Amino acid sequence: MNTLKLVTRNLFRQKGRFIFTLLGISIGMASFVALLSLGGNMRGEVTRQAEAMGANLMIMPEDICVFNLVAIVTGDTISESLQYDVFEKIEGIEGITIIPHLTQKAAVKDLPSVVVGVLPEETRKFRDWSMAEGEYFASQDEHAVIIGSDFAQRRDLHAGDVVTVREEQFTVKGILSLTQSNDDATMFMPLPVAQRVFEKEGYISYMSAKVDNIAKMEYYEAAIVGAANVQVSTDEQLLSSVLAILGSVNITLQLVAAVALIAAAFGIINTMMTAVYERRREIGILRAIGGNNGAIFKIFILESGLYGLLGGVTGVVIGYLASTVAGDFISQIGANDLLKGASPEASLDINLVLAAIAFSVVISAGAGLYPAWKAAKLTPVEAISYE
């Protein structure tokens, strides 16, 4: 009987033990793969959202919290604010187009929503919006709202419908065409109206800016900071900061998943140690017919590695399915808090698949080292005389 056939037979000898040990490594790998898959796709979505903002510079409160940088990229609300006269001070800088934003939260049709106050005409040109349904704002202080396509779909709204925001009724003037950005899941109203409704007269959240000459970026930054007490970041700096934050979160989650892998490794150690004691007579017979220490050691290492291979493949499948379900779940209920207008679905990366399976095999084989060593140490007399 060849070694592989012997290993396979031994692996399936105790079916219940095999299934539960395999489940341990499969669940550990599944959690690891799911978090890696979602994390990688989330980074891609953040990058796409940042690019969709269409801004070269972001002008923010000087004391803004680092975690609010994520909120700016994803279109969520931030706690800090700027006085509106800051915008008036810097909008006249030559070579820069600047638009202000006031971001606030409100319940719209019983769903948490982000409402953004904007200067209608300036923002439409800046973001290159077009209308899918209805009409755009007719004036700078019209008592109406414009909504994104995803916002309308989730709340079953159409042009002409009436919505209530902070106990005030607004007509849905129109629905924006799909932008593939967080604008799709946002409600917009004229800035003066939003300031009044949310009791933020004289305040805005942040500003976006486009420059005419990228080569003069440092000059524009200096001009803005010189005109007002604000923090200025380029689009690349902002994206780098946000990705660094997401990277830290992903590493933390992966460490949590690694704990499950370590627990699974101890499960393999326990299984293989039990197998060593149960199969002492078999080991003695193998030694008696010429099996050396290396052959015995190899049999047990192969069994452990096979657990890792099967568990890795199963874990990849479960992890990908789990991340797909999680992506749909985030898209359905979490988009307003994370990536509005985005669907952080799982992405199947062949390199990730191969690396995950290889990692599972290495972890499992490593867990089998001590039991294999114990088996190889047994002398024929010790093994055969075992009762």
C-alpha positions in Angstrom: 0.0 0.0 0.0 1.5 3.4 -1.0 1.9 6.3 1.4 -0.8 8.5 -0.1 -3.4 5.7 0.0 -2.5 4.9 3.6 -2.8 8.6 4.6 -6.2 8.9 2.9 -7.5 5.8 4.6 -6.4 7.0 8.0 -7.9 10.4 7.5 -11.4 9.0 6.9 -11.2 6.3 9.5 -13.0 8.4 12.1 -15.6 10.2 10.0 -17.0 12.3 12.9 -13.6 13.4 14.1 -12.6 14.2 10.5 -15.6 16.4 9.8 -15.3 18.4 13.0 -11.6 19.0 12.6 -12.1 20.0 9.0 -14.9 22.4 10.0 -12.5 24.1 12.4 -9.9 24.9 9.8 -12.6 25.7 7.2 -14.3 28.2 9.4 -11.1 29.8 10.3 -10.0 30.1 6.7 -13.5 31.3 5.7 -13.4 34.2 8.1 -9.9 35.1 6.9 -10.8 35.0 3.2 -14.1 36.9 3.7 -12.3 39.7 5.5 -9.5 39.9 3.0 -12.0 39.9 0.1 -14.2 42.6 1.5 -11.3 44.6 2.6 -9.7 44.6 -0.8 -13.0 45.5 -2.5 -13.6 48.3 0.0 -10.3 49.9 -0.8 -11.3 49.8 -4.4 -14.6 51.4 -3.7 -13.1 54.2 -1.6 -10.6 54.9 -4.4 -13.5 55.1 -6.9 -15.6 57.3 -4.6 -12.6 59.7 -4.1 -12.1 60.0 -7.9 -15.8 60.5 -8.4 -15.7 63.6 -6.2 -14.0 65.4 -9.0 -12.0 67.7 -6.7 -8.3 68.5 -6.6 -8.4 70.0 -3.2 -10.5 69.5 -0.1 -10.9 72.4 2.3 -11.8 71.4 5.8 -12.0 72.7 9.4 -8.5 73.0 10.8 -9.2 70.7 13.8 -11.0 68.0 11.8 -10.8 64.5 13.3 -8.8 62.0 11.2 -11.8 59.6 11.1 -13.9 62.3 9.6 -11.7 62.2 6.5 -13.4 58.8 5.7 -16.8 60.6 6.1 -15.8 63.2 3.5 -14.8 60.6 1.0 -17.9 58.5 1.5 -20.2 61.5 1.6 -21.3 61.1 5.3 -21.7 63.8 7.8 -18.8 65.3 9.8 -19.0 66.8 13.3 -16.8 69.9 12.7 -17.9 72.9 10.7 -16.7 76.1 9.0 -18.2 79.5 9.0 -19.7 80.5 5.7 -17.6 83.6 5.5 -14.5 81.4 5.0 -15.9 80.4 1.7 -16.5 84.0 0.8 -12.9 84.8 1.7 -11.4 82.2 -0.6 -13.9 81.9 -3.5 -12.2 84.9 -5.2 -8.8 83.3 -5.5 -7.9 83.2 -9.2 -7.6 79.8 -10.8 -9.7 77.9 -8.3 -13.4 76.9 -8.5 -14.7 76.2 -5.0 -18.1 74.9 -3.9 -19.3 74.5 -0.2 -21.2 71.6 1.3 -23.3 71.3 4.4 -23.8 67.6 5.3 -26.5 66.7 7.8 -28.4 63.5 8.8 -32.2 63.2 8.8 -34.8 60.4 8.7 -36.5 60.3 5.3 -39.4 57.8 5.0 -38.1 56.2 8.2 -34.7 55.5 6.8 -31.5 57.3 8.0 -30.4 59.6 5.2 -27.7 62.2 4.5 -28.9 65.6 3.3 -26.4 67.9 1.6 -26.9 71.6 1.2 -25.3 72.9 -2.0 -25.2 76.0 -4.2 -27.4 74.6 -7.0 -25.9 75.9 -10.2 -22.3 75.9 -9.0 -22.5 72.3 -7.8 -24.3 71.1 -11.0 -21.4 72.4 -13.1 -18.7 71.2 -10.7 -20.1 67.6 -10.5 -21.5 67.5 -14.1 -24.9 66.3 -13.0 -27.7 65.5 -15.4 -31.4 64.6 -14.6 -32.9 61.2 -15.0 -36.4 62.4 -14.0 -38.0 65.7 -13.2 -36.3 69.0 -13.2 -33.3 70.7 -11.5 -33.6 73.5 -8.9 -35.0 76.7 -10.5 -33.4 79.1 -8.0 -30.7 79.2 -5.3 -33.2 79.1 -2.4 -36.0 76.9 -3.8 -38.0 74.9 -1.2 -37.5 71.6 -2.9 -35.0 68.7 -3.0 -33.1 66.7 -5.6 -32.3 63.1 -4.9 -29.9 60.5 -6.2 -31.0 57.4 -8.2 -30.2 54.9 -5.4 -31.8 57.2 -2.8 -35.0 57.2 -4.9 -35.0 53.5 -5.5 -34.5 52.5 -1.8 -37.4 54.8 -0.7 -39.6 54.3 -3.8 -39.7 58.0 -4.6 -40.4 59.8 -7.9 -40.3 63.3 -9.1 -43.3 65.2 -7.7 -43.5 63.1 -4.5 -43.4 64.9 -1.1 -41.0 64.0 1.6 -40.7 65.3 5.2 -37.3 66.5 6.5 -37.3 67.7 10.1 -41.1 68.2 10.1 -41.0 70.3 6.9 -42.4 69.0 3.7 -40.4 69.2 0.5 -41.3 68.4 -3.1 -38.9 66.0 -4.9 -38.1 68.3 -7.8 -36.0 65.7 -9.7 -33.8 62.6 -9.6 -30.2 62.7 -10.7 -28.9 60.3 -13.4 -26.7 57.5 -12.1 -23.2 58.9 -11.1 -21.7 55.7 -9.6 -20.7 57.8 -6.6 -22.1 58.6 -3.2 -24.3 61.3 -4.9 -26.6 58.4 -5.9 -27.6 57.8 -2.3 -27.9 61.4 -1.1 -30.6 64.1 -0.9 -29.7 67.6 -1.9 -31.3 70.9 -1.1 -30.2 74.5 -1.7 -27.6 75.6 0.9 -29.6 78.5 2.4 -32.6 76.2 2.9 -30.5 73.4 4.4 -28.8 75.9 6.8 -32.3 77.1 8.0 -33.8 73.6 8.3 -30.9 72.2 10.3 -30.3 75.4 12.3 -26.8 75.9 10.8 -27.2 79.5 9.5 -23.8 80.8 8.6 -22.1 77.4 8.7 -20.9 74.8 6.2 -19.2 71.4 6.6 -16.3 71.6 4.1 -15.5 72.7 0.5 -14.3 71.0 -2.7 -12.1 72.8 -5.1 -10.9 72.4 -8.7 -7.7 74.1 -9.9 -6.9 75.3 -13.4 -3.3 74.4 -13.2 -2.2 71.2 -11.4 1.4 72.3 -11.5 0.6 75.3 -9.2 -1.1 73.1 -6.5 1.3 74.2 -3.7 0.6 77.9 -4.6 -3.2 77.3 -4.4 -2.8 75.5 -1.1 -0.8 78.4 0.3 -3.2 81.0 -1.0 -6.2 79.2 0.6 -4.4 78.8 4.0 -3.3 82.4 3.9 -6.8 83.6 3.3 -8.5 81.5 6.0 -7.7 79.4 9.0 -8.5 76.0 7.4 -6.9 72.6 6.6 -6.2 71.9 2.9 -5.5 68.4 1.4 -5.0 67.3 -2.1 -7.2 64.5 -3.4 -4.2 62.2 -3.3 -3.3 63.1 0.3 -6.9 62.7 1.4 -7.2 59.3 -0.3 -3.9 58.1 1.2 -5.1 59.1 4.7 -8.4 57.3 4.3 -6.8 54.1 2.9 -4.4 54.1 5.8 -7.3 54.2 8.2 -9.1 51.4 6.3 -5.8 49.4 6.3 -5.5 49.6 10.1 -9.1 48.4 10.5 -8.6 45.6 8.0 -5.4 44.4 9.8 -7.3 44.4 13.1 -10.1 42.3 11.6 -7.6 39.9 10.1 -5.9 39.4 13.4 -9.3 38.5 14.9 -9.7 36.0 12.0 -6.2 34.7 12.7 -7.3 33.7 16.2 -9.8 31.3 14.7 -7.0 29.8 12.6 -4.8 29.3 15.7 -7.8 27.6 17.4 -8.2 25.4 14.4 -4.5 24.5 14.5 -4.8 23.4 18.1 -7.8 21.3 17.0 -5.5 19.5 14.4 -2.8 19.0 17.1 -5.4 17.4 19.3 -6.7 15.2 16.5 -3.3 14.0 15.4 -2.1 13.3 19.0 -5.2 11.2 19.5 -4.4 9.4 16.2 -0.9 8.7 17.4 -2.1 7.0 20.6 -4.9 5.1 18.8 -2.6 3.8 16.1 0.4 2.7 18.1 0.1 -0.9 17.1 -0.2 0.1 13.4 3.0 2.3 13.9 4.7 -0.7 15.5 3.8 -3.0 12.6 5.1 -0.4 10.1 8.4 -0.1 12.0 8.7 -3.9 12.2 8.3 -4.3 8.4 11.0 -1.7 7.7 9.4 1.7 8.1 11.9 4.2 9.3 11.4 7.3 11.4 11.2 9.5 8.3 8.4 7.4 6.8 6.3 7.5 10.0 6.9 11.2 10.3 5.9 11.8 6.6 2.6 9.9 7.1 1.5 12.1 9.9 2.7 15.4 8.3 0.8 14.4 5.1 -2.4 13.8 7.1 -2.1 17.2 8.7 -1.3 18.9 5.4 -4.3 17.2 3.8 -6.6 18.6 6.5 -5.2 22.0 5.6 -5.7 21.5 1.9 -9.3 20.3 2.2 -10.0 22.9 4.9 -8.4 25.7 2.8 -10.4 24.8 -0.3 -13.7 24.6 1.7 -12.8 27.8 3.6 -12.2 29.7 0.4 -15.6 28.7 -1.0 -17.4 29.4 2.3 -15.5 32.7 2.7 -16.3 33.9 -0.7 -20.0 33.1 -0.3 -20.0 34.8 3.1 -18.4 37.9 1.8 -20.9 38.0 -1.1 -23.8 37.8 1.4 -22.0 40.4 3.6 -21.6 42.7 0.6 -25.3 42.5 -0.2 -26.1 43.1 3.5 -23.9 46.2 3.6 -25.3 47.5 0.4 -28.9 47.0 1.7 -28.7 48.5 5.2 -25.2 50.0 5.6 -24.6 52.1 2.5 -25.6 55.4 4.2 -23.0 54.9 6.9 -20.2 53.4 4.8 -20.1 53.8 1.1 -23.3 55.4 -0.2 -24.0 54.4 -3.7 -21.5 51.6 -3.6 -22.0 47.9 -3.3 -18.9 46.4 -1.6 -19.3 43.0 -3.1 -16.7 40.3 -2.8 -14.0 40.1 -5.4 -12.5 36.7 -6.2 -8.8 37.2 -6.6 -7.0 34.0 -7.9 -3.8 35.1 -6.0 -5.8 35.4 -2.8 -7.3 32.0 -3.3 -4.0 30.3 -3.9 -2.3 32.2 -1.0 -5.2 31.3 1.4 -5.0 27.6 0.5 -1.2 27.5 0.8 -1.5 29.3 4.1 -4.0 26.7 5.3 -1.7 23.9 4.3 1.3 25.4 6.1 -0.7 26.1 9.3 -2.0 22.6 9.3 1.3 20.9 8.5 2.9 23.0 11.2 0.3 21.9 13.7 1.1 18.3 12.8 4.8 18.6 13.5 4.7 17.6 17.2 2.3 14.6 16.8 4.4 13.4 13.8 7.6 13.7 15.9 6.0 11.8 18.7 4.9 9.0 16.3 8.3 8.8 14.8 10.0 8.5 18.2 8.1 5.3 19.0 10.2 2.2 18.9 8.7 -1.0 17.5 8.6 -2.7 21.0 6.9 0.3 22.5 4.3 0.5 19.8 3.5 -3.2 19.5 3.4 -3.8 23.2 0.9 -0.9 23.8 -2.3 -2.0 25.4 
